[in-house]
Amino acid sequence: MNTIDKIKTATGTVSFQEEGIVRYQIDQTDEITLQNVKEYLEAVRNLGGGKAFCNLVVMKEFIQVGDEARKYAAGEESNMYTIADAFVINSIALKLVGNFYIRYNKPVRPTRIFNNEEDALVWLRTFL
């Protein structure tokens, strides 16, 4: 592992949750853009030294996610350091966006939406 344990991005903080799992706490922002997704990918690469991880993505506020960002996030290139993605969301609006992402963009890695972090972590640990 790298000696870095946390990286701040324009939209949140990337840190180790536990062995094999990276946590991305997304701050309140207007929109997640393609550039934001690429910045997150770079943070994970730097944090983990090029190793693949399970991702715990925590979104506490409603955030728009741009079409380009969703399409890129679902693809092979942006998932080179991803084993599985668990999104923890707490609003119906975000749940609709998440379900749209899974059904329409069809992520290349296992992806699920959860209401709480505990259930998300239990699911992510099945991939380790």
C-alpha positions in Angstrom: 0.0 0.0 0.0 0.9 3.6 -0.5 1.8 5.9 2.4 -1.1 8.2 1.3 -4.3 7.4 3.2 -6.6 10.2 2.0 -7.0 12.4 -1.1 -9.3 15.4 -1.4 -10.9 15.9 -4.8 -13.0 18.7 -6.2 -16.2 16.8 -5.2 -15.2 14.8 -2.1 -12.6 12.8 -0.2 -11.2 9.4 -1.2 -9.8 7.3 1.6 -9.3 3.7 2.7 -12.4 2.3 4.5 -10.7 -1.0 5.3 -8.5 -3.6 3.6 -9.6 -3.8 -0.1 -12.3 -1.1 0.2 -12.0 2.6 -0.8 -14.5 5.1 0.5 -15.5 8.1 -1.6 -17.4 10.6 0.5 -19.0 13.0 -2.0 -19.5 16.6 -0.8 -22.4 18.8 -1.7 -21.8 20.0 -5.3 -24.0 21.1 -8.2 -23.0 18.3 -10.6 -20.6 15.4 -11.0 -18.9 16.0 -14.3 -16.7 13.8 -16.5 -13.7 15.6 -15.2 -14.7 14.8 -11.6 -15.0 11.1 -12.4 -11.5 11.2 -14.0 -10.2 13.0 -10.9 -11.6 10.3 -8.7 -10.1 7.6 -10.8 -6.7 9.3 -10.5 -7.1 9.6 -6.8 -7.8 5.9 -6.5 -4.8 5.0 -8.6 -2.6 7.2 -6.5 -4.0 6.0 -3.2 -3.8 2.3 -4.1 -0.8 2.2 -6.3 -2.7 0.8 -9.3 -4.4 -2.0 -7.4 -8.2 -2.7 -7.8 -10.5 -2.0 -4.9 -14.2 -2.3 -4.0 -15.7 1.2 -3.9 -18.0 2.5 -1.2 -19.5 5.7 -2.6 -21.4 7.8 -0.1 -23.7 10.6 -1.3 -25.6 12.4 1.4 -27.1 15.2 -0.7 -28.9 15.2 -4.0 -26.3 15.7 -6.8 -26.8 15.9 -10.5 -24.6 13.5 -12.5 -23.9 14.5 -16.1 -24.6 12.2 -19.0 -20.9 12.0 -20.0 -19.9 11.3 -16.4 -22.4 8.4 -16.1 -21.4 6.9 -19.4 -17.7 7.1 -18.6 -18.2 5.8 -15.0 -19.9 2.7 -16.3 -17.2 1.9 -18.9 -14.1 -0.3 -18.9 -11.5 2.6 -18.7 -12.9 4.1 -15.6 -13.2 0.7 -13.9 -9.6 -0.4 -14.2 -9.2 -0.1 -10.4 -12.6 -1.3 -9.5 -13.8 -4.7 -8.3 -17.4 -3.6 -7.4 -19.2 -0.4 -6.6 -21.7 0.2 -3.7 -23.5 3.5 -3.7 -25.0 4.6 -0.3 -27.7 7.1 -0.9 -30.5 8.5 1.3 -33.0 10.2 -1.0 -35.6 8.9 -3.5 -34.2 11.3 -6.1 -30.7 9.9 -5.9 -32.1 6.3 -5.9 -33.9 7.1 -9.2 -30.6 8.4 -10.6 -28.7 5.4 -9.4 -31.3 2.9 -10.7 -31.2 4.7 -14.1 -27.4 4.5 -14.1 -27.4 0.7 -13.4 -30.2 -0.1 -15.9 -29.3 2.3 -18.7 -25.5 2.7 -18.5 -25.0 -0.9 -17.4 -21.7 -0.6 -15.5 -19.1 -3.2 -16.4 -18.5 -4.1 -12.7 -21.0 -5.3 -10.1 -22.9 -2.2 -8.9 -25.6 -1.9 -6.2 -27.4 0.8 -4.4 -27.9 0.7 -0.6 -29.6 2.8 2.1 -26.9 2.4 4.6 -23.1 1.8 4.8 -23.3 -1.4 6.9 -25.3 -3.3 4.2 -23.1 -1.9 1.5 -19.9 -3.1 3.3 -21.3 -6.6 3.8 -22.0 -6.8 0.1 -18.6 -5.4 -0.9 -16.8 -7.8 1.4 -18.2 -10.7 -0.7 -15.8 -9.6 -3.5 -12.6 -9.7 -1.4 
